[in-house]
Amino acid sequence: MELGIPELLIILVIVIVLFGPGRFGKILGELGAGLRSFKDNLSDEKKPEDPFKPPTKIL
C-alpha cells in the first residue's frame, strides 16, 4: 500500500482540523529545528573559530 498525493493531502487536512493552523505551524517549526540540530550533531567536524574575532569583554 503506497500513499499518493491525494491521500497525503487528506491526512494533512485532517491534522490541520484537529490541531489548528497555528499549532500545526509551531509543530512543524519545532520538527525542523530538531532535524537541523540532529544533522549538525552528526558531523564530526568542528567549526574552526575565527582567529581575528575581537574580544567580547573589556577588562
OpenMM code with the backbone's topology and positions (N, CA, C; nanometers):
from openmm import Vec3, app, unit

residues = "MET GLU LEU GLY ILE PRO GLU LEU LEU ILE ILE LEU VAL ILE VAL ILE VAL LEU PHE GLY PRO GLY ARG PHE GLY LYS ILE LEU GLY GLU LEU GLY ALA GLY LEU ARG SER PHE LYS ASP ASN LEU SER ASP GLU LYS LYS PRO GLU ASP PRO PHE LYS PRO PRO THR LYS ILE LEU".split()
positions = [
    Vec3(0.0839, -0.1175, 0.0000),
    Vec3(0.0000, 0.0000, 0.0000),
    Vec3(0.0890, 0.1246, 0.0000),
    Vec3(0.0740, 0.2053, -0.1006),
    Vec3(0.1527, 0.3276, -0.1107),
    Vec3(0.0616, 0.4482, -0.0933),
    Vec3(0.1159, 0.5520, -0.0314),
    Vec3(0.0410, 0.6764, -0.0147),
    Vec3(0.0757, 0.7700, -0.1290),
    Vec3(-0.0251, 0.8174, -0.1973),
    Vec3(-0.0049, 0.9122, -0.3055),
    Vec3(-0.0335, 1.0536, -0.2583),
    Vec3(-0.0285, 1.1472, -0.3486),
    Vec3(-0.0534, 1.2878, -0.3181),
    Vec3(-0.1948, 1.3095, -0.2627),
    Vec3(-0.2991, 1.2537, -0.3221),
    Vec3(-0.4337, 1.2772, -0.2673),
    Vec3(-0.4495, 1.2273, -0.1225),
    Vec3(-0.3922, 1.1119, -0.0927),
    Vec3(-0.4020, 1.0588, 0.0426),
    Vec3(-0.3273, 1.1468, 0.1420),
    Vec3(-0.2073, 1.1933, 0.1032),
    Vec3(-0.1298, 1.2815, 0.1908),
    Vec3(-0.2016, 1.4136, 0.2149),
    Vec3(-0.2681, 1.4670, 0.1133),
    Vec3(-0.3436, 1.5913, 0.1306),
    Vec3(-0.4612, 1.5723, 0.2258),
    Vec3(-0.5280, 1.4585, 0.2168),
    Vec3(-0.6392, 1.4303, 0.3078),
    Vec3(-0.5888, 1.4201, 0.4519),
    Vec3(-0.4759, 1.3525, 0.4718),
    Vec3(-0.4175, 1.3413, 0.6052),
    Vec3(-0.3777, 1.4792, 0.6572),
    Vec3(-0.3191, 1.5626, 0.5717),
    Vec3(-0.2787, 1.6979, 0.6105),
    Vec3(-0.3993, 1.7808, 0.6529),
    Vec3(-0.5092, 1.7725, 0.5790),
    Vec3(-0.6307, 1.8474, 0.6136),
    Vec3(-0.6854, 1.8004, 0.7479),
    Vec3(-0.6850, 1.6705, 0.7721),
    Vec3(-0.7347, 1.6175, 0.8995),
    Vec3(-0.6483, 1.6662, 1.0157),
    Vec3(-0.5173, 1.6664, 0.9981),
    Vec3(-0.4269, 1.7122, 1.1041),
    Vec3(-0.4479, 1.8603, 1.1318),
    Vec3(-0.4642, 1.9404, 1.0272),
    Vec3(-0.4871, 2.0844, 1.0452),
    Vec3(-0.6193, 2.1087, 1.1170),
    Vec3(-0.7214, 2.0316, 1.0841),
    Vec3(-0.8514, 2.0475, 1.1511),
    Vec3(-0.8393, 2.0096, 1.2990),
    Vec3(-0.7647, 1.9044, 1.3288),
    Vec3(-0.7514, 1.8593, 1.4677),
    Vec3(-0.6683, 1.9554, 1.5530),
    Vec3(-0.5558, 2.0009, 1.5010),
    Vec3(-0.4645, 2.0827, 1.5798),
    Vec3(-0.4793, 2.2323, 1.5564),
    Vec3(-0.5362, 2.2737, 1.4472),
    Vec3(-0.5453, 2.4155, 1.4138),
    Vec3(-0.4212, 2.4589, 1.3387),
    Vec3(-0.4353, 2.5591, 1.2527),
    Vec3(-0.3210, 2.6001, 1.1698),
    Vec3(-0.2058, 2.6603, 1.2500),
    Vec3(-0.2339, 2.7309, 1.3589),
    Vec3(-0.1263, 2.7920, 1.4373),
    Vec3(-0.0401, 2.6887, 1.5063),
    Vec3(-0.1049, 2.5948, 1.5715),
    Vec3(-0.0310, 2.4914, 1.6427),
    Vec3(0.0403, 2.3983, 1.5449),
    Vec3(-0.0211, 2.3726, 1.4313),
    Vec3(0.0402, 2.2873, 1.3291),
    Vec3(0.1700, 2.3507, 1.2790),
    Vec3(0.1686, 2.4824, 1.2562),
    Vec3(0.2895, 2.5519, 1.2125),
    Vec3(0.3987, 2.5473, 1.3177),
    Vec3(0.3588, 2.5594, 1.4446),
    Vec3(0.4552, 2.5541, 1.5537),
    Vec3(0.5182, 2.4154, 1.5618),
    Vec3(0.4363, 2.3122, 1.5454),
    Vec3(0.4865, 2.1744, 1.5495),
    Vec3(0.5858, 2.1512, 1.4360),
    Vec3(0.5533, 2.1990, 1.3163),
    Vec3(0.6447, 2.1821, 1.2026),
    Vec3(0.7752, 2.2587, 1.2242),
    Vec3(0.7655, 2.3783, 1.2835),
    Vec3(0.8863, 2.4556, 1.3119),
    Vec3(0.9773, 2.3852, 1.4103),
    Vec3(0.9174, 2.3273, 1.5155),
    Vec3(0.9964, 2.2546, 1.6139),
    Vec3(1.0564, 2.1278, 1.5528),
    Vec3(0.9817, 2.0621, 1.4672),
    Vec3(1.0332, 1.9433, 1.3990),
    Vec3(1.1524, 1.9794, 1.3103),
    Vec3(1.1415, 2.0894, 1.2371),
    Vec3(1.2513, 2.1346, 1.1517),
    Vec3(1.3743, 2.1713, 1.2325),
    Vec3(1.3550, 2.2388, 1.3463),
    Vec3(1.4682, 2.2753, 1.4312),
    Vec3(1.5349, 2.1511, 1.4888),
    Vec3(1.4551, 2.0532, 1.5268),
    Vec3(1.5109, 1.9290, 1.5792),
    Vec3(1.5901, 1.8532, 1.4748),
    Vec3(1.5371, 1.8472, 1.3523),
    Vec3(1.6092, 1.7792, 1.2446),
    Vec3(1.7387, 1.8520, 1.2098),
    Vec3(1.7339, 1.9847, 1.2110),
    Vec3(1.8538, 2.0635, 1.1821),
    Vec3(1.9603, 2.0392, 1.2886),
    Vec3(1.9192, 2.0366, 1.4155),
    Vec3(2.0120, 2.0113, 1.5247),
    Vec3(2.0712, 1.8711, 1.5145),
    Vec3(1.9874, 1.7741, 1.4815),
    Vec3(2.0341, 1.6367, 1.4654),
    Vec3(2.1367, 1.6277, 1.3530),
    Vec3(2.1097, 1.6943, 1.2429),
    Vec3(2.2011, 1.6930, 1.1284),
    Vec3(2.3343, 1.7585, 1.1643),
    Vec3(2.3285, 1.8695, 1.2379),
    Vec3(2.4509, 1.9376, 1.2783),
    Vec3(2.5343, 1.8517, 1.3725),
    Vec3(2.4688, 1.7769, 1.4595),
    Vec3(2.5420, 1.6927, 1.5544),
    Vec3(2.5980, 1.5669, 1.4908),
    Vec3(2.5489, 1.5280, 1.3749),
    Vec3(2.6017, 1.4096, 1.3075),
    Vec3(2.7417, 1.4321, 1.2525),
    Vec3(2.7694, 1.5550, 1.2118),
    Vec3(2.9015, 1.5817, 1.1548),
    Vec3(3.0044, 1.5881, 1.2674),
    Vec3(3.1153, 1.5189, 1.2486),
    Vec3(3.2203, 1.5146, 1.3499),
    Vec3(3.3142, 1.6338, 1.3402),
    Vec3(3.3060, 1.7054, 1.2312),
    Vec3(3.3966, 1.8182, 1.2118),
    Vec3(3.3541, 1.9352, 1.2987),
    Vec3(3.4500, 1.9893, 1.3688),
    Vec3(3.4247, 2.1093, 1.4490),
    Vec3(3.4511, 2.2310, 1.3622),
    Vec3(3.3688, 2.3319, 1.3774),
    Vec3(3.3896, 2.4544, 1.3014),
    Vec3(3.5043, 2.5326, 1.3662),
    Vec3(3.6030, 2.5711, 1.2873),
    Vec3(3.7145, 2.6465, 1.3453),
    Vec3(3.6685, 2.7856, 1.3871),
    Vec3(3.7237, 2.8303, 1.4994),
    Vec3(3.6908, 2.9647, 1.5458),
    Vec3(3.7685, 3.0664, 1.4640),
    Vec3(3.7106, 3.1827, 1.4487),
    Vec3(3.7740, 3.2902, 1.3731),
    Vec3(3.8891, 3.3476, 1.4569),
    Vec3(4.0154, 3.3381, 1.4096),
    Vec3(4.1280, 3.3885, 1.4904),
    Vec3(4.1274, 3.5415, 1.5005),
    Vec3(4.0541, 3.6101, 1.4142),
    Vec3(4.0531, 3.7555, 1.4151),
    Vec3(3.9286, 3.8103, 1.4831),
    Vec3(3.8610, 3.7277, 1.5586),
    Vec3(3.7414, 3.7713, 1.6290),
    Vec3(3.7796, 3.8628, 1.7447),
    Vec3(3.7213, 3.9804, 1.7520),
    Vec3(3.7565, 4.0734, 1.8590),
    Vec3(3.7052, 4.0217, 1.9943),
    Vec3(3.7707, 4.0608, 2.1021),
    Vec3(3.7246, 4.0164, 2.2352),
    Vec3(3.5861, 4.0748, 2.2644),
    Vec3(3.5074, 3.9983, 2.3371),
    Vec3(3.3715, 4.0418, 2.3663),
    Vec3(3.3615, 4.1150, 2.4991),
    Vec3(3.4630, 4.1004, 2.5846),
    Vec3(3.4585, 4.1638, 2.7161),
    Vec3(3.5865, 4.2436, 2.7376),
    Vec3(3.5710, 4.3672, 2.7796),
    Vec3(3.6864, 4.4534, 2.8064),
    Vec3(3.7087, 4.4586, 2.9566),
    Vec3(3.8332, 4.4368, 2.9988),
    Vec3(3.8638, 4.4362, 3.1416),
    Vec3(3.8773, 4.5743, 3.1959),
] * unit.nanometer
topology = app.Topology()
chain = topology.addChain("A")
for resn in residues:
    res = topology.addResidue(resn, chain)
    for name in ("N", "CA", "C"):
        topology.addAtom(name, app.Element.getBySymbol(name[0]), res)
